[in-house]
Amino acid sequence: GQERGDTLAVMAGLALLTGCRLGELLGLTWGDVDWGAGLLHVRRSLTWVRGRPLLQKPKTRAGERVVALPSLALALLGKLPREAVYLFWAERPPATKQVARTMTELCQRAGVPRLNFHSLRSVAASLLVARGMELRAIQALLGHSRPSITLDTYSRHVLPQARLVAEALDEALAGGGYD
């Protein structure tokens, strides 16, 4: 079998590639992976309540979603052993301290400042914004119930793009003899 650190590293990679939350990833079963269509069905989330793991539906209807998996994500999932029901754990989900330790190690290996696990979600959103993805597409991927939540949460990444739009409009209008 694989070391837990390897499994958690794969989970971090999947978070970066999908924008999924830690609890959503920990709630995934092999039945949630549609290999043929390259889809991931986010149906439940794991939270810790008084030291005990609790599986429940996501907070909002938008949180229950289907995520298209990039080929790199499918390749990462293919590295996991399929001996258990859940993708990233067998008898007991990893404690937050284990996840934090793995993140520290991964960031050190990558030579980047230390990030917490939830930051991977922000990085995923930021990369998509930088690539010019529509706000509604990012909202759907992240499972936000409204675009305003995505905008409020990631506005620091969206605003530079808004500046580029304004500059492009200035150029287009000035260049077209409208001034």
Disulfide bonds with the S-S distance in Angstrom:
none
